[in-house]
């Protein structure tokens, strides 16, 4: 009988290398698309978080006749002196907003008649509130600022700040009459009514995203209001550098002080591009650091009478 040779089964080494190469090429082509799709979903969720806060701010204003302050205590008071004055409560706008964002149970666990940082409120302060976290944020859950860790190691942070003013000077520096005149919508002990936003709700930023990890404790009003320009201690009276605070680091660096805490970042994000902003009409959109500085200042003021054209 004739003999027939049989071909070996399986791939040759060359064929195997070709297949591996093709698979590697496909992965290299698909991975950026997958990552882009995931980031797109995270951006959408971040914008949705802000829109929910926008609805809640409207409901809060309807219920109380005004927007919440960024802090129930004046800007002179913060985590550094909360226990020395029984009238310093430091409850943040995020805490005040809880009943309007389906956070009634958490709100009911907070004693608003004592400091936000006091022992009765620390179990609530340790809660990581999902709505106040951007899904693109890859940082810590709890602040490592020494003034917080001296009290507790579990003060959970948030990724959203109120937009309080154009400059630190206008946020906490008195004018020639000795009166502070923050020009944003939500700032410490503010009582801004929606009708006070004469620049228009669709042209006024209420809330901005942040990637700050230490000075962004969600329950505390100490660092819950942001400004449009980065801090410069040498520029009096505005205390503002020429640069926008968007993704600028260091955003607020006061130095070794018993009555301040530094912030590496102010308005900022970990998104591939753009920082998410909530406007007074409940709309949300990304704005990046290339925006015209004068335009951004105009979007921060509530009653600056600026003429604002199309937004970026």
LINBELCOR-V908909 format. One line per field, one symbol per residue. ss: DSSP state (h for helix, s for strand, l for the rest). phi: phi as a letter, one per 40 degrees, with the letter a starting at -180 (. if undefined). psi: psi as a letter, one per 30 degrees, with the letter a starting at -180 (. if undefined). A space follows every 50 residues. Layout:
BEGIN
ss=???
phi=???
psi=???
END
This chain:
BEGIN
ss=llllllllllllhhhhhhhhhhhhhhhhhhhhhhhhhhhhhhhhhhhhhh hhhhhhhhhhhhhhllllllslllllllhhhlllllllllsshhhhlhhh lllhhhhhllllllllllhhhhhhhllllhhhlllllllllslllhhhhl lllllssllssssssllhhhhhlslllllslllllllllllllhhhllll hhhlssssssllllllsllsllllssslsssllllllllsssssllllll lsllllllllllslllslllllllsssssllllsssslllllhhhhhhhh llllllllllll
phi=.ccbcbcccgccccccccccccccccccccdcccccccccccccccccdc cccccccccccccbgaccccacbcccbadcbcccbcccbfcccccccdcb bfbccccccccccbddccdcbcdccccccdccbccccbcccbcbcdcccc cacbbcbbbbbcccacbcdccbcccccgbcbdbccbadfcbccdccccch ccbbcbbbcabcbbbbcccbcdbcbbbcbccbccbbccfbccccccfcbc cbbcgcacbabcbcbbcaabccagbcbbcccgcbacbbccccdcccdccc ccacgccbcccc
psi=kkkkkkkklakleeeeeeeeeeeeeeeeeeeeeeeeeeeeeeeeeeeeee eeeeeeeeeeeeefgllklfkfllffkaffgeffjffjegkleeeffefg hhheeeeffkjfflkfflefgeeeffkjjefgkkffkgalfkkgkefeff ekgijkllgklkjeleleefegklafggkkikgaejlkhlhkleffiffk efgkkeklllgkfeghkefkfehfkllfklkjffjkffhklfklfjgkkk ejjfajkfhlkljekbjllglekkkkkklfgflklkklffkkeeeeeefe kfhfgljkbkl.
END
